[in-house]
């Protein structure tokens, strides 16, 4: 008899577990969620000795608080002025430093200026012969990609034309 009385109670409790009553709990506010995200901003915590593109202009780039005019070549955390003034000036000779640099960067990010340009097949073959992969982007996205890969600790190089460069 006692088992028969417990069976309906057991069935009711199982139904409650399967179909719980909707709770009236509020979702966390978006304001709180965004404030937590802002506290976990890892991109601002970059070591001072690491290159970081902060701004681009029609004629140059701002890197670690210093404004540079003209084209730039970055290898790891080394920054140097680069001679090409337009995309058609980029040749295997202008990138010949990569035949001697060690360790070889895993990727060369080529900032083409304002617009992405098709890369000459001879230039592509030269870059592959050094052991690097090539990514051609507009200079704005190229500088951002360089920042991200460099912050990850990857060995990366960037050859960037100013944003005002069109061909």
Secondary structure per residue as TSV (DSSP state, phi and psi in degrees):
chain	resnum	aa	ss	phi	psi
A	1	X	-	360.0	-42.1
A	2	X	H	-64.0	-31.9
A	3	X	H	-68.2	-40.1
A	4	X	H	-64.4	-34.3
A	5	X	H	-74.3	-32.9
A	6	X	H	-76.9	-28.9
A	7	X	H	-59.0	-47.6
A	8	X	H	-62.1	-36.8
A	9	X	H	-65.1	-39.3
A	10	X	H	-64.6	-43.8
A	11	X	H	-63.0	-44.3
A	12	X	H	-61.1	-41.2
A	13	X	H	-68.6	-36.4
A	14	X	H	-66.0	-39.5
A	15	X	H	-61.6	-40.4
A	16	X	H	-63.1	-38.0
A	17	X	H	-68.5	-37.3
A	18	X	H	-74.9	-36.1
A	19	X	S	-122.8	73.7
A	20	X	-	-67.2	151.0
A	21	X	-	-66.0	139.9
A	22	X	-	-63.0	133.6
A	23	X	-	-88.7	156.8
A	24	X	-	-100.0	24.1
A	25	X	-	-67.2	139.0
A	26	X	-	-83.2	147.5
A	27	X	-	-71.1	152.9
A	28	X	-	-62.2	143.3
A	29	X	-	-69.2	147.0
A	30	X	H	-62.7	-34.0
A	31	X	H	-59.0	-43.1
A	32	X	H	-67.0	-42.4
A	33	X	H	-61.9	-43.9
A	34	X	H	-68.8	-34.7
A	35	X	H	-67.6	-33.1
A	36	X	H	-68.4	-39.2
A	37	X	H	-62.2	-41.5
A	38	X	H	-62.9	-28.0
A	39	X	H	-76.2	-16.3
A	40	X	T	-108.4	36.6
A	41	X	-	-84.2	100.8
A	42	X	-	-81.7	-17.6
A	43	X	T	-71.4	-27.6
A	44	X	T	-77.7	-13.8
A	45	X	-	-95.4	59.2
A	46	X	-	-97.6	134.0
A	47	X	-	-57.4	146.9
A	48	X	T	-63.9	-27.8
A	49	X	T	-83.2	0.9
A	50	X	S	-98.9	134.2
A	51	X	-	-68.2	140.7
A	52	X	-	-146.8	117.5
A	53	X	E	-73.0	126.3
A	54	X	E	-109.6	-23.4
A	55	X	E	-160.2	153.0
A	56	X	E	-129.6	150.0
A	57	X	-	-131.6	-178.0
A	58	X	S	-63.5	-27.2
A	59	X	S	-118.0	-3.8
A	60	X	E	-176.3	-159.7
A	61	X	E	-140.8	150.1
A	62	X	E	-105.5	119.8
A	63	X	E	-125.4	124.1
A	64	X	T	48.0	42.4
A	65	X	T	84.3	-1.9
A	66	X	E	-112.9	132.7
A	67	X	E	-88.1	127.4
A	68	X	E	-115.8	132.8
A	69	X	E	-95.4	142.4
A	70	X	S	89.3	-169.9
A	71	X	-	-76.3	148.3
A	72	X	E	-128.7	149.6
A	73	X	E	-124.3	124.4
A	74	X	E	-120.8	132.0
A	75	X	E	-128.8	111.9
A	76	X	T	60.1	-116.8
A	77	X	T	-109.5	20.6
A	78	X	E	-102.4	138.0
A	79	X	E	-126.6	133.3
A	80	X	E	-144.7	156.3
A	81	X	E	-69.3	149.2
A	82	X	-	-130.3	136.4
A	83	X	-	-72.3	-33.7
A	84	X	-	-58.6	135.4
A	85	X	-	-106.1	-17.8
A	86	X	S	-143.3	165.3
A	87	X	G	-59.6	-37.6
A	88	X	G	-67.4	-14.2
A	89	X	G	-79.4	-11.5
A	90	X	-	-79.5	116.0
A	91	X	-	-133.6	169.8
A	92	X	T	-56.4	-34.9
A	93	X	T	-63.5	-38.9
A	94	X	T	-70.8	-17.4
A	95	X	T	-110.4	16.0
A	96	X	G	-63.7	-17.3
A	97	X	G	-57.4	-27.6
A	98	X	G	-74.4	-5.9
A	99	X	G	-80.4	-18.0
A	100	X	T	-114.8	-19.0
A	101	X	-	-68.6	133.8
A	102	X	S	-134.7	136.9
A	103	X	S	-70.2	153.1
A	104	X	-	-72.1	128.2
A	105	X	-	-60.1	147.2
A	106	X	S	-76.2	-23.6
A	107	X	E	-146.7	142.3
A	108	X	E	-109.7	119.6
A	109	X	E	-95.6	116.2
A	110	X	E	-101.3	110.2
A	111	X	E	-86.5	110.5
A	112	X	-	-84.6	1.9
A	113	X	S	102.9	-142.4
A	114	X	S	-69.2	-35.6
A	115	X	S	-127.0	150.3
A	116	X	-	-68.3	137.3
A	117	X	-	-118.0	149.1
A	118	X	-	-69.6	134.4
A	119	X	-	-87.5	132.6
A	120	X	-	-56.6	134.6
A	121	X	H	-57.8	-34.1
A	122	X	H	-65.5	-40.0
A	123	X	H	-66.2	-41.9
A	124	X	H	-59.9	-45.2
A	125	X	H	-61.9	-41.4
A	126	X	H	-61.0	-46.5
A	127	X	H	-63.2	-42.6
A	128	X	H	-62.9	-35.4
A	129	X	H	-65.8	-23.1
A	130	X	T	-81.7	-13.2
A	131	X	T	99.6	5.6
A	132	X	-	-98.6	157.5
A	133	X	E	-96.3	158.4
A	134	X	E	-119.5	135.5
A	135	X	E	-130.8	112.6
A	136	X	E	-98.1	123.6
A	137	X	E	-138.1	166.7
A	138	X	-	-67.8	155.8
A	139	X	H	-62.7	-31.1
A	140	X	H	-62.1	-51.1
A	141	X	H	-72.2	-30.5
A	142	X	H	-63.8	-43.1
A	143	X	H	-66.7	-37.9
A	144	X	H	-66.3	-42.8
A	145	X	H	-63.0	-41.2
A	146	X	H	-58.6	-47.4
A	147	X	H	-55.2	-48.5
A	148	X	H	-64.5	-48.4
A	149	X	H	-65.8	-38.5
A	150	X	H	-66.0	-40.0
A	151	X	H	-67.2	-27.6
A	152	X	T	-74.0	-8.7
A	153	X	T	87.6	12.4
A	154	X	-	-82.0	150.8
A	155	X	-	-84.2	109.4
A	156	X	E	-135.5	151.0
A	157	X	E	-126.1	152.8
A	158	X	E	-137.9	135.4
A	159	X	E	-120.1	110.0
A	160	X	E	-120.9	129.6
A	161	X	-	-93.2	149.3
A	162	X	-	-57.2	154.4
A	163	X	T	-63.7	-26.4
A	164	X	T	-75.6	-9.4
A	165	X	-	-72.3	131.4
A	166	X	-	-112.6	-29.5
A	167	X	-	-146.6	360.0
